[in-house]
């Protein structure tokens, strides 16, 4: 005896087996399935059943309340995560941001299974959302090149830093951040604070140069645990008392380890002028901090693209160039 299998009144298979697997179903979608007997000449009356598939399940590395509703934010990062020029059509610069709702269906071993309430199908099922997760190549430094303002940066000296163009950089058409000093005391500028993974290698990369009067410069990662009320509890010094060039742009990169810290910020120090009263100028652009030991081309930070750095609430998952955050 043969059986004809139907999905939404469309025959999808003929089989002699009493069990079949139906693939290609979408999450959280209703289907009418039917089966009829067929002897090669005549077909029996079709028996039907209507069923609804479950939604995609996200695994959150956190114990949530069973039965509660949670909110996720879905975002696509086509550049900075995959090579520039290979983004899906129409997605350069990001897009397809969506807010998703889900129900917590179970909790075990400190992890929660959350079923999405819609037919959303752009992520892998049972994708895990972990704390302090960053996309490969994601720049953690906000407002780090092509400067229109100095938002996110702060200095120990009034009037510093400032913006200026220079013939060494983009044919004098794009602003650099300039840290100037005409004293024997250091002048510093620090980035906005960002989250990192403890005891993990990150790489700092930037482009820069300086004029003849610069004595030297330092770069610190000033780190702490996010629960600390101190500005920083550990000063990590990836670059100490170095120079770049007075004749052109230098592309610099250096690896550092975060130690037992989960957040911090980058600080550049202009250590002094070598000539009293003469301005020592340190020019900086394309500043990037990313996880790993290999520097990738500069890209804007998430906040620069989407206008917020408050998406992840500490828990995020990545599936290729697609990301989901627990709000």
Phi, psi and omega in degrees: 000136175257155178234137175257129184251133182237145171231118182051048176068014176245125179292127182245347184192149166240136185208159172258355181278151176272357177227136176221159175252128178255121182251172176079014178281144178270152179294150173048049183227140179271138178227147170255117181254142181223155177217140176222153176272145182218125182257013182097343179239314183231153181245136181285172173298139185279132171266134185232156174213142176255130181223160178236128178288159176280163175282166173302146179252129173256136178260112181260126183282058185195143178277112177253169182280124179300134180091348180280158177260135178236162182241136175242156172241125179256133182218147174250135181241074187289337174243147188094340178247321171243159186302137177302134181101349179247014180293150173303149184307131175081005186247006179300132180090003178097170178157190178055038178284132182220146172263129183238143177252148178212158177251136177283114185262336178196159177223132177207137177054038177076008179241144182247137173262119183241120180266125178293146188267357182239179181275019179306132185221026185269359180238163175289144176293144180060036173291137184265131174259119183244164180280146176057036180267134177240150177290148176304129179079003182291129178279127183265352184264120181281143175053066193244004174188174182047052192291131169253342179202183181246026178303133179093351181248143179219152185229160174273002185228129179300137179085359180240148350282188176216172183252144180199149171267165180205147182296338177290337191240116175052039178054038175067025185249351186229136182294142165250161170270128184242127177250112187250149183207130174235028179236179175266004178257150183290145171244130188238157171218131183241146179280175169292151181287147179219156181278147177220170173270135178297149174051044184230145177280133173233159178238131174261130174228148177197164174247143182190172175196179180205170176270180188295336190278352182289125177288310178184172176222157174237160168227128178246150159251111184263111198243159176196172165276146186296343178277350182285147176262358177280154176300318172201156178242349177217130177257109179261129190244086179291329181228125183232125171049054178247172173233161176257258179206150175260358186245359179173177184285135173249131174264113189248142173214147182207141180264141173220159178253139186285345183065201182275061183220152179237009171198166180175188177212159179269135175233128173261135178244124167268108195286329181175167168264149178272352181230114182309129177084348178269137180286125170262116187250125176250118183260133185224143176200171178048048180279131183213135169238128180217157179290142176115190182238007180239122180283132175251164182304149182299138171220157178293158173287162179307316182296325179292330181277314191250356175081008178207146171244017184252028181283318197277338184050024178095349183231125183208154177225147182234138180227088188067233180271005183256143184225151175224139185234141173276123182270000000 
